[in-house]
Amino acid sequence: MFRYFDGVDDMRAAVIAEVGERTTELFAEVGGSGSFEERVSRLLHARIAGFELAAGVARVARLREHEVPVIAARLEEERASLRGQAAAALEPELGAQPEAAAADTEVAVEVLLSFESWDLCTRVRGLSAEQTRRVWTRALVRLLAA
């Protein structure tokens, strides 16, 4: 193992990068065209499928990110990518809000659709993917209608 990696954390970072590449394909399919319902459906489908794919690695990465800079950097790249994905999918609704309100809404969307939120819904609360999608859809509709 140490022939290929400088240490366990370098190996973990490589695994995180590999999983990140696989989930990037899912996230790229979201796009910003279509009705609000269509965009939200694609966004949530991609998030849930990506989080299901990355769950084990994502949990370990979050445990180690505070101690391992390379893991923290990779997770921040993933979070930035997810922020961009949501902003693109919800651009019409965010663009209709005053700038300060849109900035607050973007943060709320990031928290709502985060891995941590998904993990709470599925692992802690025991919700299925469909139940999580329903909860998230209801919250997004209310958040963006406000």
Buried (B, 14 or more C-beta within 10 A) or exposed (E): EEEEEEEEBBBBBBBBBEBBEEBEEBBEEBBBEEEBEEBBBBBBBBBBBBBEBBBEBBBBBBEBBEEBEBBBEBBEEBEEBBBEBBBBBBEEBBEEBEEEEBEEBBEBBBEBBBBEBBBEBBEEEEBEBEEBBEBBBEBBBEBBEE
